[in-house]
Amino acid sequence: MSTAPFRVGTGVDVHAYAPEGSARVLMLGCLEWPGERGIEGHSDGDVAAHAACNALLSAAGLGDLGSVFGTDRPQMAGASGAQMLDHVRGLVEQAGYAVGNVAVQLVGARPRVGPRRQEMEAAMSQALGGASVSVSAATTDGLGFTGRGEGLAGIATALVFSGAGT
């Protein structure tokens, strides 16, 4: 493990939308989005939270989401993004780091993130023990699977620093 005082990690997560008419609820940024088409996934499919987890794990040198929450673990079925962020925060702290901040970029045509941006940031921050979280969004002008409305992607960057608990 590196003893660098600061470390940065990048994370990505992608999920397809559930079939039209599915009872699956959209969870995004640790929030439920009523009236929006849900996402397929072993857990809740929260691409914002999952990308943030991947970024934090990368920054702390702890692997990735699959190595921590693999789909072969039935106890993770339906796990919420908030539960996963909280668990990853604990792993980061056990490795001797604290979460500095996380920035998440959502890529997709919908839902419209702007009206709930602050609510998402607060919910994700709470799951990370109060760490700073920023959320932004982009469309792809109709290009690719996100532009065609087939799914959502999340890209995140995280900063961790040595001295967890200080």
Beta strands, then each sheet from edge to edge (+ up, - down):
strand 1: 6-16
strand 2: 25-28
strand 3: 31-37
strand 4: 97-107
strand 5: 132-138
strand 6: 151-162
sheet 1: 1+ 6- 4+ 5+
sheet 2: 2+ 3-
end
